[in-house]
Amino acid sequence: MQLNANFDQESSLISQKLIFTCEDFELTREDIAELKKKKYISYVEEKTLPEVLPCQVLIFLENASKARVVFFNQDFVLPSEAQEEKFLNKDLLERCATNGWFWIEFMLPLSDKGLKMNLSYSDE
């Protein structure tokens, strides 16, 4: 998985953390399966989700060794299959209910080589 995100100066000033954003990211079932395999997320059954899910991404640099990564889509409604699998989608259903839309969040060690992040500080 390759994430290309740009520095969000306004959000960073408000939160007093470095925040990077990506407006257009296509989260795939394979991406979700890989995140589960690495134990970054659990209780998210990728088979109940579309093959590709357009998302926005937020990356919060928590400290020098880890970041909090959030994939979200304010317009996506979980399919009925996902809602029927309450145990298999426990974390996904709870996060979506709390935030009001599709939401996957996890902590990522910055030493992980499997998830590549290109964090840009430029306005381009």
C-alpha positions in Angstrom: 0.0 0.0 0.0 1.3 3.4 -0.9 -0.1 6.6 0.8 0.7 10.0 -0.7 -0.4 12.7 1.7 0.1 16.5 2.0 0.8 18.5 5.1 -2.4 20.1 6.5 -1.1 23.3 8.2 -4.4 24.5 9.6 -5.4 21.2 11.2 -1.8 20.8 12.5 -2.0 24.2 14.2 -5.3 23.3 15.8 -4.3 19.9 17.1 -0.7 20.7 17.8 0.4 17.5 15.9 1.6 17.1 12.4 -1.3 16.1 10.3 -1.2 14.9 6.7 -4.2 14.4 4.4 -5.0 12.5 1.2 -8.2 13.4 -0.5 -8.4 10.6 -3.0 -7.3 7.1 -2.0 -8.8 3.8 -3.2 -8.9 1.4 -0.3 -9.1 -2.2 -1.6 -10.1 -5.5 0.0 -6.5 -6.6 -0.3 -5.4 -3.5 1.6 -7.8 -4.4 4.4 -6.7 -8.0 4.4 -3.0 -6.9 4.7 -3.8 -4.6 7.6 -5.6 -7.5 9.3 -2.7 -9.8 8.7 -0.3 -7.3 10.3 -2.8 -7.0 13.2 -3.3 -3.2 12.7 -7.0 -3.8 12.5 -9.3 -6.6 13.5 -13.0 -7.3 13.3 -13.3 -5.9 9.8 -14.5 -8.4 7.3 -13.3 -7.2 3.9 -15.5 -9.6 1.9 -18.6 -7.7 3.0 -17.2 -4.4 1.6 -16.9 -3.3 -2.1 -13.8 -4.4 -4.0 -12.6 -0.7 -4.0 -13.8 1.9 -1.6 -12.9 5.6 -2.3 -11.6 7.2 0.9 -10.0 10.2 2.3 -7.0 9.6 4.6 -5.8 11.4 7.7 -2.3 10.7 9.1 -1.6 12.0 12.6 2.1 11.8 13.6 1.8 10.9 17.2 5.5 10.9 17.9 8.8 10.0 16.2 8.0 6.3 16.0 4.2 6.0 15.3 1.3 7.5 13.4 -2.4 7.2 13.6 -4.0 6.5 10.2 -7.6 7.0 9.4 -9.5 6.0 6.3 -12.9 7.5 6.0 -15.7 8.2 3.5 -18.6 10.4 4.5 -20.9 9.3 1.7 -20.5 5.5 1.9 -23.2 3.5 3.5 -22.2 0.1 4.8 -23.8 -2.7 2.8 -26.4 -4.8 4.6 -24.0 -7.8 4.5 -21.5 -5.9 6.6 -24.2 -4.9 9.1 -25.4 -8.5 9.3 -21.9 -9.8 10.3 -22.0 -8.0 13.7 -19.2 -10.1 15.2 -16.9 -10.2 12.2 -17.3 -6.4 11.6 -17.5 -5.4 15.3 -14.7 -2.7 15.1 -15.9 -1.3 11.8 -19.5 -1.1 13.0 -18.5 0.6 16.2 -16.3 3.2 14.5 -18.9 3.9 11.8 -21.6 4.4 14.5 -19.3 6.7 16.6 -18.2 8.8 13.6 -21.4 8.7 11.5 -19.8 7.3 8.4 -17.3 4.7 7.1 -14.2 4.9 9.4 -11.2 2.6 9.8 -8.5 3.8 12.2 -5.3 2.2 13.5 -1.8 3.0 14.9 1.1 2.4 12.5 4.7 2.0 13.6 6.7 4.3 11.2 9.3 1.5 10.9 6.8 -0.7 9.0 8.1 -1.2 5.5 4.9 -2.7 4.1 2.9 0.5 4.2 4.8 3.2 2.3 4.0 6.8 3.1 5.1 9.8 1.0 4.4 12.7 3.3 4.8 16.0 1.5 5.2 19.4 3.1 4.7 21.4 -0.1 1.4 23.0 -1.2 1.6 21.4 -4.6 
